[in-house]
Amino acid sequence: MKRFSFFLLCFLALCLPVRAGGAEEQRECANILSAARLAPDAPLSEEGLALLLPGADLSAVPVLTRAGFCEMLQRYLLDNDLILPQSCSADAADLDWSVPCHTSAEYILRGGVMSTDESNSFRPLEPITNGEAALAAGRLRTLSRPCQSGQPASSLPETEPLNDAVLEECCMLGHSNVVGLDLSVPTGLDIIAKVGVSAQYFLSDRDLSFGRNGQGCAADGLQLRRYRSIYLMLGTNDMVQGREAAAEFEESIRTIVELIRYYQPQAALCILSITPFGVDIPQYTEEITLFNQTLKSISRDYGISYLDIYTPLATRSGGNIPELARQDGYHYNAEGYERILDAMLRHPLPSP
């Protein structure tokens, strides 16, 4: 049904050019609205929304404001595995980035689907008209593209390490090794993490640490600021529950990825592999393989990157390199965390 809805949207907006002159664009838009018997200057109605954006859930955004419509467009892209390349500047004076629907508006603006007025205002609280919605639907059809396959570390281009100043624009979500990295190797990297947290309970946990002094749930932390890149490091605490936890783990990671894409649509997202367990005697070898295969599969499905940090930390037998790990066989010393950061900096992420 999702694909059918998208093809119907394409059909309705087929004639709309992306950057055509105003008169031509308005004429094509008027033809579409006339065929649908919708008045261009009238506020967008449920009927018009159903026609221009089939499958949209009106109950999710009950008021059809300009910002609310942008939120629907973003949800529509997510539901149909589409992304909107960010090719335009967007500095609307009246958008508050901490408000979710305003975040969506900025994403739609940066994608060239809608625009600000002469005073550089977006007017997020004003109703959107049928004409504006029709133009946006056509541009969305033309400018959006399917998510590409995710890239495992072996295919991400390895470069000389980037300057770690880029980490000041990044955030890392996860468990105790994220906390340990932040404490052992101070950088400008933001974290949203907690010792002992599993993927299963990551979203419901309201005691995650983020920023420098923040505490709350993951959604709170993801609304602090815009990030260039986001790294996700979860799974070890799920893995130790055994292979039977794999299905629930997969569902949890997918939900987390969708939350990140919703709040940070402009950020490149990368899933980090589960790291080795044990030093002298490797532990959970089969479980690590299974859970990492799950993470690779998720990265391909969502068109995001997967970075193998297992290999640079492991001995030939599969355990942690003793010089890098603490006695518990799971956490790392400063040198171990430096190696994780080095892998991240040597594999720059593609733009989303």
Salt bridges, closest charged atoms under 4 A:
GLU25 OE1 - ARG139 NH2 2.72
GLU71 OE2 - ARG75 NH2 3.42
ASP81 OD2 - ARG3 NH2 3.55
GLU106 OE2 - ARG110 NE 3.23
GLU106 OE2 - ARG226 NE 2.75
ASP117 OD2 - ARG123 NH1 3.11
GLU126 OE1 - ARG123 NE 2.79
GLU132 OE2 - ARG66 NH1 2.70
GLU132 OE2 - ARG123 NH2 3.81
GLU169 OE2 - ARG228 NH1 3.85
ASP182 OD1 - ARG212 NH2 3.64
ASP190 OD2 - ARG225 NH1 3.38
ASP205 OD2 - LYS194 NZ 3.00
GLU250 OE2 - ARG254 NH2 3.04
GLU286 OE1 - ARG243 NH1 3.87
ASP301 OD2 - ARG254 NH2 2.64
ASP328 OD2 - HIS331 ND1 2.50
ASP342 OD2 - ARG346 NE 2.88
